[in-house]
Amino acid sequence: MIANYHTHTWRCHHAKGTEREYVERAIEGGLKILGFSDHTPYPLPAGYHSPNRMEMDKMDGYVDTVLSLKKEYQADIEIHLGLETEYYPAYWEQLLDFLSDYPVEYMLLGQHFLGNEVDSNISSGQETSDSARLKQYVDQCTEAMETGRFLYVAHPDLLNFTGDAEVFDREYRRLCRKARELDIPLEINMLGLWDHRPYPREDFWKIAGEEGCRALIGCDAHLPENAWRPDIEQLAVEMARRNHLTPEEWLPVGSMSLL
């Protein structure tokens, strides 16, 4: 593994450690590229507070810290400034307006909620046998991919569907086909492997392999030590190989066209 684009910071309220610690751990592991992609601030209605993302007034500090480390460590590792972002249609344009003031280089799609967290607050990670929820998740992910704003889809198999196998196949195959059509990679998520979460799912990655999707491995690091975990990386590589996928080593990252 030479590149990881999925790294969080303390600002999201559920990660620990300093940005410098993540950088030094990545260098220790021989990574050549490290992307920070903390949970994006979102311009949600006044009075709503999310416990799982950085506040809008923390964005300046996030940007300044990452850019400072990018300069300081430029001889040792290539550092990029990104965000992990949900696609909330009701607030999407406001988010793009907010981000247009910052030198964000990329966004990862991490669809943690259905609809949005204000109006429905239905977590994608909740176990469900409801086929309507899976369809809504896939609809939202495919619409997000069609915006052209995302570098890749983080933990695409996040929605923990335990219902009919034919529904699972039909809907997740639809997601994979859209990703292939738009040439957007899908992430095998190391946090899920390390933390024994329901994802990454073997049955999802079988579909991704059959559909010829692009894949890559993402650390989803919320602790500095998880910015390099060769043991967990090996599990992700083996999952990819079992499903006839070759994880991409790196992706081209450039400034987003937000305007």
C-alpha atoms as one frame of an Amber mdcrd trajectory, in Angstrom:
protein
   0.000   0.000   0.000   1.536   3.287  -1.075  -1.470   5.617  -0.802  -4.342
   6.163   1.614  -6.940   8.856   1.003  -9.225   8.059   3.957  -7.912   9.650
   7.156  -9.822  11.465   9.894  -8.900  13.964  12.608 -10.034  14.780  16.137
 -12.358  17.454  14.740 -15.049  14.909  13.843 -15.507  14.055  17.562 -14.899
  10.320  17.140 -11.260  10.165  16.020  -8.175  10.623  18.186  -4.614  11.818
  17.791  -2.984  14.741  16.043  -2.629  15.121  12.312   1.144  14.931  12.748
   0.817  11.504  14.364  -1.122  10.205  11.356   1.513  11.593   8.992   4.399
  10.055  10.898   2.651   6.691  11.113   2.072   6.733   7.349   5.730   7.565
   6.732   6.756   4.756   9.083   4.722   2.366   6.944   6.325   3.515   3.716
   3.277   5.273   2.281   4.023   7.792  -0.442   0.640   9.545  -0.378  -1.622
  10.456   2.548  -4.955  12.169   2.105  -6.835  13.699   5.014 -10.592  13.367
   4.519 -12.309  14.297   7.741 -16.101  14.323   7.963 -17.156  17.494   6.204
 -18.824  20.436   7.894 -22.336  20.697   6.474 -24.468  23.869   6.354 -27.462
  22.267   8.042 -30.369  24.178   9.639 -29.622  26.473  12.554 -29.917  24.718
  15.869 -28.934  21.298  14.545 -25.645  19.937  15.872 -24.052  16.808  14.465
 -21.941  14.774  16.896 -20.132  13.031  14.041 -18.561  15.765  11.906 -16.475
  18.867  12.319 -18.286  22.146  12.832 -18.154  24.762  10.110 -16.035  27.075
  12.256 -13.372  24.341  12.514 -12.767  24.225   8.765 -10.147  26.986   8.733
  -8.067  25.201  11.359  -8.370  21.889   9.508  -7.211  23.413   6.238  -4.364
  25.359   7.822  -3.077  22.318   9.715  -3.123  19.980   6.718  -1.499  22.530
   4.412   1.186  23.265   6.995   2.017  19.561   7.303   1.948  19.205   3.524
   4.722  21.781   3.292   6.693  20.513   6.286   6.748  16.884   5.130   6.959
  17.438   1.378  10.306  15.635   1.160   8.894  12.567   2.906   5.293  12.114
   1.776   2.703  13.680  -0.521  -0.183  15.049   1.562  -3.599  15.999   0.179
  -6.552  17.917   1.592  -9.898  16.197   1.236 -13.222  15.553   2.944 -15.528
  12.598   3.446 -18.970  13.790   2.471 -22.553  12.572   2.441 -24.768  13.523
  -0.462 -27.745  15.408   0.959 -29.713  16.830  -1.998 -31.550  19.379   0.172
 -28.287  20.949   1.338 -25.881  20.028  -1.455 -25.623  23.389  -3.202 -25.090
  25.162   0.118 -22.242  22.764   0.870 -20.578  23.418  -2.474 -20.897  27.162
  -1.918 -19.247  26.822   1.490 -16.407  24.645   0.208 -15.676  26.904  -2.755
 -13.730  29.182  -0.399 -11.252  26.401   0.453  -8.523  24.547  -1.500 -10.168
  21.142  -1.105  -8.563  18.678  -3.507 -11.051  15.825  -3.364 -14.152  14.407
  -1.712 -14.977  10.825  -0.800 -18.608   9.743  -0.817 -19.475   8.274   2.572
 -23.261   7.942   2.669 -23.786   7.459   6.405 -27.445   8.523   6.430 -30.479
   8.002   4.217 -32.079  11.211   3.031 -30.219  13.400   5.491 -29.493  13.299
   9.184 -31.783  16.232  10.008 -35.084  15.084   8.529 -34.827  11.310   8.904
 -31.705  10.451  10.929 -31.722   6.892   9.552 -28.194   5.550   9.773 -27.036
   3.528   6.788 -25.207   1.213   9.160 -28.356   0.038  10.940 -29.255  -3.577
  10.263 -32.363  -3.733   8.098 -34.327  -6.189   5.987 -36.329  -3.351   4.424
 -35.744  -3.413   0.675 -36.951   0.204   0.414 -34.033   1.351   2.552 -31.515
  -0.457   0.391 -33.073   1.020  -2.732 -32.965   4.505  -1.211 -29.307   4.048
  -0.274 -28.393   2.937  -3.779 -30.477   5.725  -5.334 -28.677   8.289  -3.203
 -25.237   6.862  -3.946 -25.835   6.694  -7.687 -27.182  10.249  -7.754 -24.121
  11.355  -5.803 -21.766   9.653  -8.233 -23.516  11.378 -11.118 -22.569  14.795
  -9.698 -18.973  14.111 -10.726 -17.692  15.508  -7.431 -16.355  12.353  -5.790
 -12.958  10.685  -6.065 -14.358   7.354  -4.926 -17.096   5.714  -2.865 -16.025
   4.903   0.693 -17.418   1.706   2.227 -20.005   1.324  -0.566 -21.432  -1.740
   1.201 -22.175   0.264   4.357 -25.929  -0.317   4.314 -26.343  -3.430   6.432
 -29.056  -5.221   4.465 -30.099  -8.604   5.857 -33.183  -9.175   3.727 -33.867
 -11.054   0.516 -30.711 -12.132  -1.325 -32.204 -11.324  -4.726 -32.957  -7.772
  -3.605 -29.410  -7.455  -2.249 -27.992  -8.607  -5.574 -30.254  -6.418  -7.704
 -29.685  -3.190  -5.788 -25.983  -3.490  -5.049 -25.377  -4.629  -8.625 -27.075
  -1.409  -9.711 -24.635   0.567  -7.557 -21.666  -1.334  -8.979 -22.806  -0.851
 -12.556 -23.155   2.891 -12.031 -19.655   3.035 -10.524 -18.267   1.125 -13.497
 -20.173   3.307 -15.974 -18.772   6.478 -14.386 -15.326   4.935 -13.765 -15.493
   5.639 -10.021 -13.526   3.301  -7.728 -15.075   1.529  -4.747 -13.274   1.235
  -1.423 -12.529  -1.941   0.520 -12.684  -0.438   3.986  -9.993  -1.438   6.468
 -11.804   0.020   9.487 -14.626  -2.417   8.884 -12.169  -5.320   8.853 -10.254
  -4.117  11.906 -13.384  -3.376  13.932 -15.296  -6.493  12.788 -18.137  -4.478
  11.298 -20.710  -5.897   8.848 -18.674  -4.385   5.990 -16.755  -5.016   3.823
 -19.101  -7.788   2.691 -17.906 -10.725   0.660 -21.202 -10.923  -1.248 -20.924
  -7.261  -2.251 -17.367  -7.615  -3.499 -18.321 -10.700  -5.483 -20.783  -8.501
  -7.371 -18.159  -5.758  -7.786 -15.755  -8.289  -9.270 -18.375  -9.664 -11.642
 -19.223  -6.140 -12.804 -15.591  -5.215 -13.444 -15.476  -2.379 -10.917 -12.366
  -0.493  -9.962 -11.342  -1.049  -6.348  -8.900   0.382  -3.866  -8.141  -0.063
  -0.187  -8.816   2.723   2.310  -7.634   2.842   5.917 -10.537   4.943   7.231
  -8.124   5.792  10.046  -9.621   7.240  13.214  -6.505   6.416  15.255  -2.915
   7.212  14.229  -1.845   3.566  14.417  -4.487   2.695  11.828  -2.866   4.916
   9.199  -0.668   1.880   8.556  -1.916  -1.591   9.394  -0.187  -4.195   7.214
  -2.102  -7.020   8.882  -5.471  -5.498   8.017  -4.250  -4.438   4.582  -3.446
  -8.074   3.844  -7.006  -9.099   4.708  -8.316  -6.462   2.294  -5.961  -7.614
  -0.459  -7.080 -11.205   0.018 -10.744 -10.180  -0.192 -10.031  -8.358  -3.441
  -8.163 -11.304  -4.935 -10.895 -13.774  -4.013 -13.259 -11.639  -6.059 -10.942
 -11.119  -9.035 -10.148  -7.505  -8.208  -6.759  -5.805  -8.213  -6.731  -2.820
  -5.832  -5.381   0.362  -7.372  -2.288   1.714  -5.676  -3.010   5.418  -6.097
  -5.448   7.852  -7.702  -4.872  11.214  -9.398  -5.975  13.991  -7.072  -6.507
  17.550  -8.186  -8.410  20.623  -7.112 -12.174  20.112  -7.291 -14.242  22.233
  -9.629 -16.777  23.517  -7.138 -18.044  26.625  -8.849
